[in-house]
Every structure is written in C-alpha cells, then in structure tokens.
Amino acid sequence: MRRFNCILICFNICLINLSVQAQKTAPLWEDFVKAKKSGGTPVLPDFSYAGYGFSEIPIPSLIGKKIFKVDDFGAKPNDNQFDDEAIQMAINAAESNPGGGIVFFSSGKYLIAPDEDATRQIRITKSNIVLKGNGSGKGGTEIYQANMRINGRQFLFKPEDNKVERLTTIVKDAERETFSVVVKDVSKLKVGQDVVIRHRSEEFTKLYFSPLELKPQWSRLFGDKGGMLIYEIHTITKIEGDKVSLKNPIHIDIKMVKSANWTIESYNSIDQCGVEDILFTSNWKNYPEEFIHHKNEIHDYAYEAIGMEYLKNSWVRNCEFHDWNEGIYLRSGYQITIENTHFRGKKGHASVHARTGYGVLVKKCTFNGAQHHGAGTGYSAVGTVVTQCSLGTDQNFDIHSGQPYATLYDDIDGGVFYNLGGPEPGHPHHGKDLVLWNFYHKSAKDQQYNFWDMSRRRNYTIAAPVLVGFQSDRKVTFENAGIVEMKGESVLPKSLFEAQLELRLKGRK
C-alpha cells in the first residue's frame, strides 16, 4: 500500500508538472521583464503599486492598539434596539485617543438605521480607526441596516477638512511608467508629501485618444472646461533642483498643451483605517421587488454599506456583505486593499466601486452574482487591480465611464464585460491600458465585443484593451482590441500582479 501511494503521488506530481509545462510564458511578460532590466518602457503598466503600502508591507495586525467596545457605550447585540448612537460614541472616543483605536463589536446582531434619513450616517473622520468584529461567519458579528436610506452610505470614512491647494505646475513632457516630473517651482513641495497630478483639456484628450474617433454625444470631453480628468496621486521621494521624483509610476504620457496647465495639487487624507471581521446585512432582502438595474433610486441606492473617501493605506478584509444595493464605495483612495471579502444574497447594484484614486487592490474576493456589477472602476481611477477573484456567470465588472486608465483584471474566474455603466456624456468608458490577464469569461450565450463601437448607445468604448490568456466557456470574438495574445490558453505568470510585485521587491534587495 505504501508503494502504491508513492506511485500515486509521483503520478500526480508528473501531471502537475506537465500542466505547468503546457502553459507558455506570455511575450508581453517577457517584454515587461526586459524593459525593467534595461530601463526601457514596457508595453504593460507596472500594476504592482497597488494595495496597502503598495503591497510592500502587510496590513497591520492591530496588536497593542487600544480597544473601544461599542457595548461599553450602550450598544447591545441581539436586543432589537438601534445601536447607531452608541457606535458613534465609541468611534468618537477612539478618535479622541492620540493613537486612535479599535472600535470592537462583540458577537451577535447590531441594528442601525432607525429611520429613512440618509444624512444620518456613522462617520469616521480621523486616522487610525479600525472597525473590527468577532468574525463574519456563524457566531460572529452582524451589522444590519433596517431601513432604506437612499444615497446614504451607513459607515462613511472621510476627513472633515479636505481643502485643496495648487502647489506648482509641470513644465516638461513626461513618459508613462516613469517616476519624475520637472516643475516650475518646488517651494511648496517636500519629500514624503502626497500630491495629485491634475489636468483637464479638450486639446490633450484629442491627442490622447487619437486616432480613435470621439462622438459629439460625449459632451464632457469638449469645451473650455471639458476633457478627460487626469487625477493621479503620488508620493514625493526626492527633489533635485526643479526635478521631483515620485514613489509610484506615472501611468499616462504627460504632454504640454497650450490650452491648460498640468498642475500639482495637495492630497489630504486620513490613513490607517480599516474594517475587519464583520458580516454586513440589510433589509433589502425583504423589499417586495427583485432587482432591476436602474429601475429607480430604491433599486440602485437604497441600501449602501460603506463609503471610503480620501483614505490612504486603509483596508477592508475578512468581511461579508449580504443583501445590499451597494457594498463598498471608494473615492480618491490611495493604496487601499479590499481582501478576502465576499458578496452574497439578493441581487443588488454594485459590490466594490473605485473612482478617482490610485492603487486600489481588490484581491481574493468573490462576487457570486450578488450585485449587477462585480468589482468596478470609473471616473479617472488609475492603477486599479482586481486579482484572483471570481464572478458569477454573466455578472459584469463595471467600467463606469469617466475614462479610468491602467486597470488590471487578473486571474479572474467568471464574469463578462458587456453593459458597462455610466451616462453617455461621460463616455468613453475607459482610456488606454485596460489589461485582462488570464480572464476566464463565463456567459450563457456567445458574445461579440466591439471595443470602440460608434453605432450604439450601450457600447463598449474602451481604448485598445490588452487581452492576454483570455479564455471562455462560450464563443467570444473581438473587434477594435489593442493586443490579443495567446487567446484560448492560460499563460504564465498566472497572476500578472503577483509576478510584477515579486520582480519589484526582488529588485529592492
């Protein structure tokens, strides 16, 4: 028997080795490695600058942080009483503590939203605040929204003061995937400072998308105040004369135009905030209608769980969201991780949506058709990475117009990319450098994608996407794609994000 088991183990190892050998290394990966070694510009963006601490360090363990139990402030699980005020009191106490703290929820069910007033949110306005439960599974912590609050995210992380100051202007072109800019005046800049590279003009927009045609109906692109909004968040690492070096790469070619400046502005945020080990549920499951996309505000926005705006180095992990119109909304987030978080229950609108930020990482999450949209992005977001996740059959990831760019969907099982969102004046859906890497498309019928379709309102306006190792369970065809490499087969590396991160971290040693 022992000999038989050894033979069986050897046989299985051989099968695994043969499977790995059958996979081929993608030429675009070889191009990336070569460019990084030679100092050239790779075809692929470097997506490794995503997640908490740009994924260079783990999310903190919270050991030693002061704990503020919501129960000590009057909240009681399983008593059918509303706990909003007690939760806010615990948060306020943690915010008054110099080092912040953990706002802790015991096992059991806590009720929030005693009325339909969407302005009555539980607010977190300072750094170093973590909402932590006793687990998102059976016997853990549940937070339940009882009443609908249309357009009101129940837990809102957002700094009180978010004044923006224009610091200087960029005076020379800069190439994508490089790490420095030349500016007019460095007097308001310092090493370690977080800043925003900002630009908007019709002139640059036409240069950027050329030779692709732009429809007149995309009205936000045109006029004196029109154009795609560039909003890249960066951290300054060095200042030498008028040259400013950055921690993370620029993901767009900066070109000087006559009609508008490229400015550098302040980026103000709170940081080190998190949500962990909590099951979030809502009364959407008892609403008498099944979800219909954009039927009305109730179907789209009545039950919304968490909003995170202007946060840096923050996270949501080990949570579950059951029966929501919207799970997690991120705006202007910088180095944010959503990890090991799962969406279940009655179908709703959006699961995770990231806009106008840099380096949001959605990793090892499952979406299961619980929302119309799986993880999505839009409105100037840069460097968003969705990796090692699963979606339901015909569940779409959302690219919600507003020209996000340099987005990676990586090692994804399931999902589709038709019926993208956003109003037509805000199209195109996506700028350059949308990369689908080892994406396994699952749909009930064959699909044909025209990525720059000028004839239909509900189209897929994505500028020359890159598809590597694209596979599907039905026939899928493309028009107006950028690069399609090794279609129909899984490629190496399996995860582009993980491989790029490993390469970068090795280079630091």
Sequence and secondary structure as in RCSB ss.txt:
>XXXX:A:sequence
MRRFNCILICFNICLINLSVQAQKTAPLWEDFVKAKKSGGTPVLPDFSYAGYGFSEIPIPSLIGKKIFKVDDFGA
KPNDNQFDDEAIQMAINAAESNPGGGIVFFSSGKYLIAPDEDATRQIRITKSNIVLKGNGSGKGGTEIYQANMRI
NGRQFLFKPEDNKVERLTTIVKDAERETFSVVVKDVSKLKVGQDVVIRHRSEEFTKLYFSPLELKPQWSRLFGDK
GGMLIYEIHTITKIEGDKVSLKNPIHIDIKMVKSANWTIESYNSIDQCGVEDILFTSNWKNYPEEFIHHKNEIHD
YAYEAIGMEYLKNSWVRNCEFHDWNEGIYLRSGYQITIENTHFRGKKGHASVHARTGYGVLVKKCTFNGAQHHGA
GTGYSAVGTVVTQCSLGTDQNFDIHSGQPYATLYDDIDGGVFYNLGGPEPGHPHHGKDLVLWNFYHKSAKDQQYN
FWDMSRRRNYTIAAPVLVGFQSDRKVTFENAGIVEMKGESVLPKSLFEAQLELRLKGRK
>XXXX:A:secstr
 HHHHHHHHHHHHHHHHHHHHHSEE HHHHHHHHHHHHT   SS  TTS SGGGGTS     TT  EEEGGGGT 
 TTSSSB HHHHHHHHHHHHHSTT EEEE  SEEEEE  SS TT  EEE SSSEEEE S SSTTSEEEEE S  T
T EEEEE  S     EEEEE S B TT  EEEBS  TT  TT EEEEEE  HHHHHHHHTTS   TT GGGSSTT
 S  EEEEEEEEEEETTEEEESS   S B   SS  EEEEE   EES EEES EEEEGGGGSSS   TTS HHHH
HSSEEEEEESEEEEEEES EEES SEEEEEES EEEEEES EEESS EEEEEEEES EEEEEES B TTSEEEEE
EEETT BS EEES B  TT EEEE SS  BSEEEEEEES B  S  S GGG  SB S EEEEEEEE  SS EEEE
TT SS SS   BSS EEES EESS EEEES SEEESTTS EESS HHHHHHHHHHHHH 
